[in-house]
């Protein structure tokens, strides 16, 4: 769950963070092979793991940066929930390779964490504790070490004690009563943990608790395939509708766990709906969208773990293709200097420091699925939703995502803007050099509008006119030819009054690439 603004900033302004991949030179692609998976994991461990401390560094340069200065030693090492995810990354590698090095690391990281956090219960966030309960159960299943099961059981009981009937049920996010809300990030992982505990102990009470939690999630945070983030406020509370891929991932995992335990097909339907929502609506041309730095950079790792479990359970070939293509995208966009994968799988990793949670996401996806040996670039389906692209906000204003006018595709659209320095950047990957006919779907309800369009840094249309539409719900299209390179490209639709750009414009998507 996102903490306060200081603890997790979702970055969408291109120039803010030196570790964003924008502007990096394209590279030749490499195949997704088993050796690539080994290389990605070796690079991750070599750059981020401190074997003396038995702990992971927060950043690739091993320095403290204000963007995420949380965790032991003033933020030099990863914070509570990040370390749980990185521990699972090591388990991803161990499960794939059965390498004794990773088996040893499982025990070492647990020891190192307890040395840094000798009193886990001093943490007031139930979701943080829950990630460790879940990871401990996975460690128990992989190793048979009873300490991991016992710690998971203790943590689960502590967390479940914060289940009550406010908002109709569910577990509170925080233990100290501040920031009162009940969210997906706290509740869905506890469903998975409870089912694991039931199977490990034979105690049916855990299954009852899992079903209670899931029933609350289903009633308050689920509407068809759409999921909310949390419930807050007075009385019966208000559900807050934020899309994060890890919410869909943990809900998918919860539903799948209950399906495997009960064989109730309704749970499997929920799991598939959750998977398909993200695949169809939270991607750029079938690659998982960029969700920001800090906490957001690790969200797709959690989604991918549970999508892979659903793939294994159902044998769904489209899930396998999606996983393999994303693994290839992540690996193709690593950087040469240290082989680390950055936070945006749709574009190259930049030259600045990379956060460990982002790098772990890329390393993990390569561990999860069998390599397909594909040796080329990934072009995807050629459809790029504007709301999933990168927005340049020029100080934070003037351009934003919206979904209030009907007729859009995906989850919404980028709303009208007329501020210098603002724009939409689409990271576009191609199989080969080609000239493409790009179609832009837009609405110009305030009259004729114009924007500049650039491809790979060169302006191809300084003042492209978008003819007026009959209101904001009247979506029209404009087409133009663009020359694209094999591999990575950028297409920008931007605003610059010095080029004659004027008036408001809504952009829904670009396609045909």
MIZASE-464035 format. One record per residue (C-alpha): residue number from 1; residue in one letter; x, y, z. Coordinates in steps of 0.001 Angstrom, whole numbers. Layout:
N
(NUM; 'a'; (X; Y; Z)),
...
This chain:
513
(1; 'x'; (0; 0; 0)),
(2; 'x'; (1271; 3488; -797)),
(3; 'x'; (2372; 5281; 2313)),
(4; 'x'; (2528; 9067; 2576)),
(5; 'x'; (3772; 11248; -245)),
(6; 'x'; (7245; 11373; 1253)),
(7; 'x'; (7459; 7607; 1418)),
(8; 'x'; (6297; 6809; -2109)),
(9; 'x'; (6241; 9219; -5005)),
(10; 'x'; (4837; 7959; -8305)),
(11; 'x'; (6949; 9820; -10833)),
(12; 'x'; (5391; 10683; -14194)),
(13; 'x'; (7386; 13793; -15003)),
(14; 'x'; (10087; 12705; -17395)),
(15; 'x'; (12865; 14964; -16205)),
(16; 'x'; (12510; 14452; -12473)),
(17; 'x'; (14535; 11316; -11761)),
(18; 'x'; (17975; 10551; -13089)),
(19; 'x'; (17176; 6851; -13016)),
(20; 'x'; (14334; 7107; -15559)),
(21; 'x'; (15213; 5582; -18914)),
(22; 'x'; (14135; 8497; -21108)),
(23; 'x'; (16709; 9617; -23606)),
(24; 'x'; (18945; 6558; -23364)),
(25; 'x'; (20278; 5184; -26634)),
(26; 'x'; (18563; 2120; -28102)),
(27; 'x'; (20471; -1177; -28104)),
(28; 'x'; (20420; -4371; -30030)),
(29; 'x'; (18020; -6866; -28505)),
(30; 'x'; (19035; -10090; -26823)),
(31; 'x'; (17098; -13323; -26639)),
(32; 'x'; (15220; -14315; -23517)),
(33; 'x'; (17066; -17526; -22705)),
(34; 'x'; (17891; -19413; -19542)),
(35; 'x'; (21326; -17812; -19552)),
(36; 'x'; (19646; -14400; -19712)),
(37; 'x'; (17669; -15300; -16602)),
(38; 'x'; (20905; -16321; -14879)),
(39; 'x'; (22647; -13115; -15975)),
(40; 'x'; (19784; -10914; -14783)),
(41; 'x'; (19745; -12540; -11355)),
(42; 'x'; (23526; -12515; -11009)),
(43; 'x'; (23605; -8819; -11885)),
(44; 'x'; (20867; -8040; -9378)),
(45; 'x'; (22668; -9851; -6553)),
(46; 'x'; (26095; -8443; -7476)),
(47; 'x'; (24859; -4857; -7490)),
(48; 'x'; (22427; -4840; -4565)),
(49; 'x'; (23236; -7612; -2077)),
(50; 'x'; (25562; -6931; 855)),
(51; 'x'; (26713; -10398; 2011)),
(52; 'x'; (28227; -8952; 5180)),
(53; 'x'; (24960; -7390; 6307)),
(54; 'x'; (22899; -10176; 4681)),
(55; 'x'; (20710; -7429; 3341)),
(56; 'x'; (19934; -5545; 117)),
(57; 'x'; (20928; -1951; -592)),
(58; 'x'; (18169; 473; -1532)),
(59; 'x'; (20024; 1917; -4527)),
(60; 'x'; (22527; 636; -7070)),
(61; 'x'; (25116; 3244; -6030)),
(62; 'x'; (24740; 2221; -2348)),
(63; 'x'; (24063; 5855; -1455)),
(64; 'x'; (21108; 7375; 407)),
(65; 'x'; (18776; 9415; -1803)),
(66; 'x'; (15888; 11519; -588)),
(67; 'x'; (13431; 9928; -3014)),
(68; 'x'; (13280; 6872; -745)),
(69; 'x'; (15314; 7466; 2395)),
(70; 'x'; (13574; 4754; 4430)),
(71; 'x'; (14981; 1611; 5952)),
(72; 'x'; (18004; 655; 8081)),
(73; 'x'; (21077; 2903; 8251)),
(74; 'x'; (19051; 5948; 7260)),
(75; 'x'; (17835; 4319; 4075)),
(76; 'x'; (21087; 2824; 2853)),
(77; 'x'; (19372; -564; 3045)),
(78; 'x'; (15875; -1379; 1849)),
(79; 'x'; (12881; -802; 4044)),
(80; 'x'; (10557; -3350; 5578)),
(81; 'x'; (8298; -4366; 2710)),
(82; 'x'; (10931; -3969; -6)),
(83; 'x'; (13153; -6522; 1698)),
(84; 'x'; (10260; -8993; 1762)),
(85; 'x'; (9858; -8592; -2008)),
(86; 'x'; (13586; -8948; -2650)),
(87; 'x'; (13599; -12054; -463)),
(88; 'x'; (10912; -13451; -2750)),
(89; 'x'; (13032; -12538; -5779)),
(90; 'x'; (15707; -14842; -4384)),
(91; 'x'; (13019; -17487; -3921)),
(92; 'x'; (11973; -16962; -7549)),
(93; 'x'; (15549; -17746; -8570)),
(94; 'x'; (15818; -20729; -6215)),
(95; 'x'; (12541; -22182; -7452)),
(96; 'x'; (13790; -21966; -11055)),
(97; 'x'; (17357; -23176; -10544)),
(98; 'x'; (17472; -25061; -7205)),
(99; 'x'; (20909; -23486; -6900)),
(100; 'x'; (22431; -23954; -3436)),
(101; 'x'; (23618; -20330; -3438)),
(102; 'x'; (20034; -19097; -3467)),
(103; 'x'; (19017; -21688; -896)),
(104; 'x'; (21686; -20310; 1434)),
(105; 'x'; (20576; -16748; 727)),
(106; 'x'; (17012; -17546; 1797)),
(107; 'x'; (18247; -18255; 5315)),
(108; 'x'; (20812; -15448; 5294)),
(109; 'x'; (18330; -12744; 4301)),
(110; 'x'; (15934; -13819; 7035)),
(111; 'x'; (18777; -13577; 9546)),
(112; 'x'; (19908; -10207; 8231)),
(113; 'x'; (16397; -8820; 8363)),
(114; 'x'; (15928; -9869; 11976)),
(115; 'x'; (19220; -8223; 12857)),
(116; 'x'; (18050; -4953; 11306)),
(117; 'x'; (14502; -5269; 12686)),
(118; 'x'; (14770; -7202; 15985)),
(119; 'x'; (11206; -6175; 16905)),
(120; 'x'; (9018; -6558; 13827)),
(121; 'x'; (5918; -5532; 15771)),
(122; 'x'; (7261; -2016; 16166)),
(123; 'x'; (6033; -1512; 12600)),
(124; 'x'; (2548; 26; 12617)),
(125; 'x'; (1665; -1006; 9061)),
(126; 'x'; (-227; -4286; 8815)),
(127; 'x'; (535; -4542; 5109)),
(128; 'x'; (4282; -4422; 5817)),
(129; 'x'; (3927; -7206; 8358)),
(130; 'x'; (1714; -9095; 5951)),
(131; 'x'; (4293; -9150; 3171)),
(132; 'x'; (6676; -10840; 5593)),
(133; 'x'; (4049; -13327; 6735)),
(134; 'x'; (3410; -14255; 3110)),
(135; 'x'; (7104; -14495; 2241)),
(136; 'x'; (7754; -16606; 5341)),
(137; 'x'; (5120; -19097; 4236)),
(138; 'x'; (6720; -19328; 812)),
(139; 'x'; (10112; -19874; 2443)),
(140; 'x'; (8592; -22623; 4586)),
(141; 'x'; (7105; -24332; 1530)),
(142; 'x'; (10463; -24232; -259)),
(143; 'x'; (12690; -25238; 2643)),
(144; 'x'; (10557; -26975; 5276)),
(145; 'x'; (12120; -24789; 7967)),
(146; 'x'; (9561; -24595; 10783)),
(147; 'x'; (10801; -21206; 11971)),
(148; 'x'; (9377; -19645; 8820)),
(149; 'x'; (5957; -21235; 9344)),
(150; 'x'; (5925; -20243; 13006)),
(151; 'x'; (6823; -16639; 12201)),
(152; 'x'; (4128; -16516; 9528)),
(153; 'x'; (1531; -17898; 11925)),
(154; 'x'; (2483; -15361; 14598)),
(155; 'x'; (2350; -12454; 12151)),
(156; 'x'; (-948; -13570; 10649)),
(157; 'x'; (-2598; -13779; 14075)),
(158; 'x'; (-1309; -10321; 14975)),
(159; 'x'; (-2598; -8854; 11723)),
(160; 'x'; (-5955; -10634; 11812)),
(161; 'x'; (-6615; -9205; 15267)),
(162; 'x'; (-7268; -5936; 13407)),
(163; 'x'; (-10216; -7457; 11524)),
(164; 'x'; (-13530; -5950; 12633)),
(165; 'x'; (-16963; -5113; 11232)),
(166; 'x'; (-16270; -1468; 10415)),
(167; 'x'; (-17014; -1008; 6697)),
(168; 'x'; (-18563; -4481; 6832)),
(169; 'x'; (-15352; -6340; 7671)),
(170; 'x'; (-11719; -6339; 6609)),
(171; 'x'; (-8378; -5704; 8302)),
(172; 'x'; (-7236; -2189; 9151)),
(173; 'x'; (-4178; -868; 7330)),
(174; 'x'; (-2486; 683; 10373)),
(175; 'x'; (-2211; -616; 13905)),
(176; 'x'; (-1890; 2760; 15630)),
(177; 'x'; (-5262; 4103; 14458)),
(178; 'x'; (-3838; 6866; 12255)),
(179; 'x'; (-4737; 7121; 8551)),
(180; 'x'; (-7770; 4850; 9089)),
(181; 'x'; (-8526; 2751; 6024)),
(182; 'x'; (-8866; -852; 4938)),
(183; 'x'; (-7085; -1656; 1716)),
(184; 'x'; (-6337; -4355; -812)),
(185; 'x'; (-2622; -4425; 10)),
(186; 'x'; (-3324; -5480; 3594)),
(187; 'x'; (-6218; -7854; 3020)),
(188; 'x'; (-5562; -9784; -200)),
(189; 'x'; (-2088; -11079; 791)),
(190; 'x'; (-3574; -12333; 4063)),
(191; 'x'; (-6040; -14499; 2157)),
(192; 'x'; (-3103; -16211; 429)),
(193; 'x'; (-1193; -16553; 3707)),
(194; 'x'; (-4200; -17993; 5505)),
(195; 'x'; (-4722; -20680; 2867)),
(196; 'x'; (-1046; -21593; 3047)),
(197; 'x'; (-1270; -21803; 6838)),
(198; 'x'; (-4334; -24015; 6624)),
(199; 'x'; (-2431; -26434; 4403)),
(200; 'x'; (685; -26300; 6570)),
(201; 'x'; (-1107; -26826; 9892)),
(202; 'x'; (-4326; -28619; 8978)),
(203; 'x'; (-6277; -26019; 10973)),
(204; 'x'; (-9542; -25259; 9087)),
(205; 'x'; (-9973; -21971; 10979)),
(206; 'x'; (-7421; -20418; 8653)),
(207; 'x'; (-9573; -21226; 5626)),
(208; 'x'; (-12602; -19667; 7314)),
(209; 'x'; (-10616; -16507; 7949)),
(210; 'x'; (-9373; -16471; 4375)),
(211; 'x'; (-12932; -16692; 3076)),
(212; 'x'; (-14080; -13959; 5474)),
(213; 'x'; (-11382; -11578; 4261)),
(214; 'x'; (-11999; -12422; 631)),
(215; 'x'; (-15732; -11963; 1012)),
(216; 'x'; (-15142; -8462; 2342)),
(217; 'x'; (-12764; -7588; -509)),
(218; 'x'; (-15293; -8877; -3024)),
(219; 'x'; (-18111; -6846; -1503)),
(220; 'x'; (-16254; -3553; -1007)),
(221; 'x'; (-13321; -3364; -3433)),
(222; 'x'; (-14529; -5324; -6455)),
(223; 'x'; (-16910; -4275; -9212)),
(224; 'x'; (-16823; -6747; -12050)),
(225; 'x'; (-13208; -6930; -13178)),
(226; 'x'; (-12453; -3459; -11752)),
(227; 'x'; (-10820; -3275; -8323)),
(228; 'x'; (-10567; -432; -5838)),
(229; 'x'; (-7584; 343; -3645)),
(230; 'x'; (-9110; 1011; -216)),
(231; 'x'; (-12135; 2049; 1835)),
(232; 'x'; (-11975; 5104; 4074)),
(233; 'x'; (-14188; 7719; 5710)),
(234; 'x'; (-17072; 7810; 8137)),
(235; 'x'; (-20072; 5516; 8344)),
(236; 'x'; (-19973; 2690; 5840)),
(237; 'x'; (-16951; 4308; 4183)),
(238; 'x'; (-16139; 5226; 595)),
(239; 'x'; (-14187; 3012; -1782)),
(240; 'x'; (-11273; 4818; -3435)),
(241; 'x'; (-10730; 3798; -7040)),
(242; 'x'; (-6977; 3689; -7792)),
(243; 'x'; (-5513; 1268; -10318)),
(244; 'x'; (-2286; -413; -9238)),
(245; 'x'; (-1136; -3670; -10785)),
(246; 'x'; (-150; -5193; -7438)),
(247; 'x'; (-3738; -4869; -6203)),
(248; 'x'; (-4876; -6939; -9150)),
(249; 'x'; (-2000; -9329; -8565)),
(250; 'x'; (-2732; -10002; -4910)),
(251; 'x'; (-6487; -10261; -5554)),
(252; 'x'; (-5714; -12719; -8349)),
(253; 'x'; (-3499; -14682; -5973)),
(254; 'x'; (-6163; -14675; -3260)),
(255; 'x'; (-8849; -15902; -5646)),
(256; 'x'; (-6550; -18570; -7079)),
(257; 'x'; (-5607; -19805; -3589)),
(258; 'x'; (-9258; -20224; -2643)),
(259; 'x'; (-10071; -21892; -5952)),
(260; 'x'; (-7318; -24461; -5493)),
(261; 'x'; (-8523; -25116; -1950)),
(262; 'x'; (-12288; -25230; -2575)),
(263; 'x'; (-12605; -25950; -6325)),
(264; 'x'; (-15265; -23237; -6487)),
(265; 'x'; (-15152; -22026; -10092)),
(266; 'x'; (-16299; -18522; -9095)),
(267; 'x'; (-12890; -17898; -7542)),
(268; 'x'; (-11137; -18887; -10762)),
(269; 'x'; (-13382; -16504; -12697)),
(270; 'x'; (-12346; -13698; -10353)),
(271; 'x'; (-8673; -14535; -10842)),
(272; 'x'; (-8961; -14522; -14623)),
(273; 'x'; (-10933; -11270; -14603)),
(274; 'x'; (-8218; -9617; -12541)),
(275; 'x'; (-5472; -10856; -14860)),
(276; 'x'; (-7280; -9797; -18005)),
(277; 'x'; (-8074; -6317; -16701)),
(278; 'x'; (-4385; -5529; -16293)),
(279; 'x'; (-3361; -7180; -19560)),
(280; 'x'; (-5991; -5281; -21542)),
(281; 'x'; (-6018; -1934; -19729)),
(282; 'x'; (-2716; -1357; -17890)),
(283; 'x'; (-207; -1922; -20665)),
(284; 'x'; (1492; -66; -23490)),
(285; 'x'; (1203; -2337; -26529)),
(286; 'x'; (1063; -5423; -24250)),
(287; 'x'; (3983; -4397; -22015)),
(288; 'x'; (3094; -3563; -18421)),
(289; 'x'; (2920; 190; -17983)),
(290; 'x'; (5332; 2290; -15947)),
(291; 'x'; (3856; 2889; -12473)),
(292; 'x'; (6509; 5236; -11105)),
(293; 'x'; (9558; 4958; -8910)),
(294; 'x'; (9819; 3941; -5246)),
(295; 'x'; (7016; 1553; -4217)),
(296; 'x'; (5337; 1747; -7618)),
(297; 'x'; (8345; 268; -9418)),
(298; 'x'; (7764; -3089; -7717)),
(299; 'x'; (4037; -3413; -8330)),
(300; 'x'; (4347; -5326; -11611)),
(301; 'x'; (6657; -7873; -9962)),
(302; 'x'; (3831; -8890; -7629)),
(303; 'x'; (1327; -9004; -10482)),
(304; 'x'; (3646; -11203; -12537)),
(305; 'x'; (4228; -13683; -9699)),
(306; 'x'; (536; -14398; -9372)),
(307; 'x'; (-149; -14282; -13111)),
(308; 'x'; (2450; -17012; -13484)),
(309; 'x'; (734; -19094; -10816)),
(310; 'x'; (-2564; -18632; -12655)),
(311; 'x'; (-842; -19612; -15892)),
(312; 'x'; (464; -22809; -14306)),
(313; 'x'; (-2957; -23670; -12893)),
(314; 'x'; (-4939; -23027; -16077)),
(315; 'x'; (-2415; -23729; -18828)),
(316; 'x'; (-3514; -20482; -20478)),
(317; 'x'; (-1173; -19978; -23445)),
(318; 'x'; (-1976; -16250; -23752)),
(319; 'x'; (-745; -15697; -20193)),
(320; 'x'; (2471; -17521; -21046)),
(321; 'x'; (2996; -15357; -24139)),
(322; 'x'; (2344; -12189; -22135)),
(323; 'x'; (4806; -13229; -19436)),
(324; 'x'; (7503; -14208; -21919)),
(325; 'x'; (7133; -11039; -23963)),
(326; 'x'; (7364; -8884; -20849)),
(327; 'x'; (10435; -10797; -19713)),
(328; 'x'; (12023; -10149; -23095)),
(329; 'x'; (11104; -6457; -22963)),
(330; 'x'; (12587; -6120; -19485)),
(331; 'x'; (15813; -7870; -20505)),
(332; 'x'; (16147; -6015; -23808)),
(333; 'x'; (15931; -2684; -21984)),
(334; 'x'; (18598; -3441; -19375)),
(335; 'x'; (21739; -1315; -19457)),
(336; 'x'; (25148; -2520; -20584)),
(337; 'x'; (27233; -1191; -17707)),
(338; 'x'; (25914; -3464; -14950)),
(339; 'x'; (23089; -5435; -16660)),
(340; 'x'; (20508; -3945; -14278)),
(341; 'x'; (16879; -3586; -15392)),
(342; 'x'; (15114; -319; -14598)),
(343; 'x'; (11594; 603; -13602)),
(344; 'x'; (10125; 1056; -17104)),
(345; 'x'; (10169; -2071; -19238)),
(346; 'x'; (8963; -131; -22302)),
(347; 'x'; (12210; 1869; -22589)),
(348; 'x'; (15959; 1613; -21924)),
(349; 'x'; (17327; 1837; -18384)),
(350; 'x'; (19077; 5175; -17892)),
(351; 'x'; (22566; 5852; -16585)),
(352; 'x'; (21601; 7062; -13102)),
(353; 'x'; (21108; 5004; -9965)),
(354; 'x'; (18410; 2331; -10016)),
(355; 'x'; (16364; 1350; -6990)),
(356; 'x'; (16524; -2243; -5823)),
(357; 'x'; (12764; -2828; -5960)),
(358; 'x'; (12695; -1786; -9620)),
(359; 'x'; (15681; -3972; -10481)),
(360; 'x'; (14174; -6916; -8603)),
(361; 'x'; (10992; -6709; -10675)),
(362; 'x'; (12980; -7175; -13873)),
(363; 'x'; (15110; -9954; -12419)),
(364; 'x'; (12063; -11778; -11052)),
(365; 'x'; (10040; -11894; -14261)),
(366; 'x'; (12938; -13659; -15974)),
(367; 'x'; (12915; -16315; -13239)),
(368; 'x'; (9199; -17005; -13386)),
(369; 'x'; (8556; -18411; -16838)),
(370; 'x'; (10345; -20784; -19222)),
(371; 'x'; (12570; -19010; -21736)),
(372; 'x'; (11234; -18932; -25288)),
(373; 'x'; (14555; -18262; -27039)),
(374; 'x'; (13095; -15401; -29094)),
(375; 'x'; (15976; -13330; -30475)),
(376; 'x'; (14256; -10135; -31652)),
(377; 'x'; (12483; -7059; -30456)),
(378; 'x'; (8937; -6998; -29080)),
(379; 'x'; (6511; -4737; -30943)),
(380; 'x'; (3368; -5755; -29073)),
(381; 'x'; (-80; -5121; -30523)),
(382; 'x'; (604; -1585; -31787)),
(383; 'x'; (-1935; 74; -29477)),
(384; 'x'; (-688; 2679; -27002)),
(385; 'x'; (-3199; 4051; -24497)),
(386; 'x'; (-2450; 7679; -23649)),
(387; 'x'; (-3431; 7290; -19980)),
(388; 'x'; (-713; 4623; -19619)),
(389; 'x'; (1994; 6689; -21312)),
(390; 'x'; (4437; 9116; -19661)),
(391; 'x'; (3134; 12604; -18954)),
(392; 'x'; (5455; 15602; -18821)),
(393; 'x'; (3763; 17975; -16411)),
(394; 'x'; (6143; 20955; -16343)),
(395; 'x'; (5876; 21606; -12636)),
(396; 'x'; (2920; 19367; -11909)),
(397; 'x'; (50; 21024; -13770)),
(398; 'x'; (-1596; 21439; -17109)),
(399; 'x'; (-2054; 17805; -18151)),
(400; 'x'; (-3735; 14878; -16424)),
(401; 'x'; (-5553; 11583; -16858)),
(402; 'x'; (-9348; 11603; -16865)),
(403; 'x'; (-12240; 9215; -17461)),
(404; 'x'; (-15364; 11370; -17114)),
(405; 'x'; (-16359; 11609; -20798)),
(406; 'x'; (-17762; 8447; -22371)),
(407; 'x'; (-16469; 6719; -25471)),
(408; 'x'; (-12810; 6320; -24546)),
(409; 'x'; (-10835; 3103; -24839)),
(410; 'x'; (-8829; 1527; -22032)),
(411; 'x'; (-9070; 3153; -18591)),
(412; 'x'; (-9465; 6759; -19728)),
(413; 'x'; (-7628; 9430; -21687)),
(414; 'x'; (-5261; 12370; -21278)),
(415; 'x'; (-7341; 15464; -20663)),
(416; 'x'; (-7144; 18798; -22465)),
(417; 'x'; (-4052; 20860; -21846)),
(418; 'x'; (-2613; 24151; -23102)),
(419; 'x'; (529; 24694; -21033)),
(420; 'x'; (4025; 25041; -22437)),
(421; 'x'; (6339; 22147; -21653)),
(422; 'x'; (3574; 19585; -21234)),
(423; 'x'; (3163; 16499; -23358)),
(424; 'x'; (2605; 12766; -23736)),
(425; 'x'; (5563; 10490; -24439)),
(426; 'x'; (4877; 7074; -25931)),
(427; 'x'; (7699; 4514; -25757)),
(428; 'x'; (7257; 2554; -28970)),
(429; 'x'; (9131; -667; -29752)),
(430; 'x'; (9350; -2102; -33264)),
(431; 'x'; (10495; -5414; -34721)),
(432; 'x'; (12291; -3706; -37627)),
(433; 'x'; (12896; -386; -39366)),
(434; 'x'; (9646; 691; -40972)),
(435; 'x'; (7351; 3520; -41976)),
(436; 'x'; (4077; 3264; -40097)),
(437; 'x'; (733; 5019; -40416)),
(438; 'x'; (39; 6294; -36915)),
(439; 'x'; (-3550; 7031; -35964)),
(440; 'x'; (-4270; 9405; -33081)),
(441; 'x'; (-7716; 9168; -31476)),
(442; 'x'; (-8672; 12520; -29968)),
(443; 'x'; (-11420; 14963; -29043)),
(444; 'x'; (-11244; 18742; -29541)),
(445; 'x'; (-14476; 19983; -28036)),
(446; 'x'; (-13278; 23573; -27647)),
(447; 'x'; (-12502; 24031; -31353)),
(448; 'x'; (-9480; 23443; -33555)),
(449; 'x'; (-6405; 22539; -31499)),
(450; 'x'; (-2776; 22019; -32472)),
(451; 'x'; (274; 20264; -31046)),
(452; 'x'; (3790; 19433; -32136)),
(453; 'x'; (4681; 15800; -32809)),
(454; 'x'; (8222; 14478; -32525)),
(455; 'x'; (9722; 11073; -33278)),
(456; 'x'; (12997; 10113; -31629)),
(457; 'x'; (13697; 13736; -30783)),
(458; 'x'; (13005; 15153; -34268)),
(459; 'x'; (9908; 17299; -34752)),
(460; 'x'; (7977; 15926; -37731)),
(461; 'x'; (4955; 18223; -37323)),
(462; 'x'; (5548; 21500; -35436)),
(463; 'x'; (1929; 22624; -35428)),
(464; 'x'; (-280; 19664; -36291)),
(465; 'x'; (-3944; 20716; -36431)),
(466; 'x'; (-6579; 18554; -34751)),
(467; 'x'; (-9893; 19602; -36247)),
(468; 'x'; (-12706; 20541; -33878)),
(469; 'x'; (-15076; 17791; -32781)),
(470; 'x'; (-18737; 18027; -31840)),
(471; 'x'; (-18066; 18096; -28094)),
(472; 'x'; (-15690; 16157; -25880)),
(473; 'x'; (-17593; 12903; -26368)),
(474; 'x'; (-17103; 13003; -30134)),
(475; 'x'; (-13899; 11019; -30688)),
(476; 'x'; (-12221; 11430; -34078)),
(477; 'x'; (-8965; 10266; -35640)),
(478; 'x'; (-5992; 11842; -37356)),
(479; 'x'; (-3367; 9865; -39282)),
(480; 'x'; (209; 10596; -40328)),
(481; 'x'; (3218; 8560; -41394)),
(482; 'x'; (6142; 8079; -39006)),
(483; 'x'; (9551; 6523; -39621)),
(484; 'x'; (10508; 4143; -36842)),
(485; 'x'; (13678; 2213; -36023)),
(486; 'x'; (14041; -1394; -35016)),
(487; 'x'; (13854; -1525; -31227)),
(488; 'x'; (13111; 1501; -29071)),
(489; 'x'; (11493; 4749; -30279)),
(490; 'x'; (9808; 7718; -28626)),
(491; 'x'; (6809; 9595; -29983)),
(492; 'x'; (5836; 12843; -28248)),
(493; 'x'; (2625; 14816; -28626)),
(494; 'x'; (3499; 18090; -26911)),
(495; 'x'; (2513; 21715; -26376)),
(496; 'x'; (4759; 24643; -27322)),
(497; 'x'; (3091; 28000; -27996)),
(498; 'x'; (6191; 29210; -29865)),
(499; 'x'; (5349; 26631; -32526)),
(500; 'x'; (1785; 27948; -32751)),
(501; 'x'; (261; 25247; -30547)),
(502; 'x'; (-3081; 26293; -29088)),
(503; 'x'; (-6354; 25257; -27452)),
(504; 'x'; (-7373; 22226; -25432)),
(505; 'x'; (-7091; 18629; -26641)),
(506; 'x'; (-8011; 15212; -25253)),
(507; 'x'; (-5978; 12215; -26469)),
(508; 'x'; (-7336; 8686; -26075)),
(509; 'x'; (-4729; 6500; -27786)),
(510; 'x'; (-2382; 6067; -30727)),
(511; 'x'; (-2405; 2894; -32781)),
(512; 'x'; (-1222; 1250; -35984)),
(513; 'x'; (2413; 1111; -34858)),
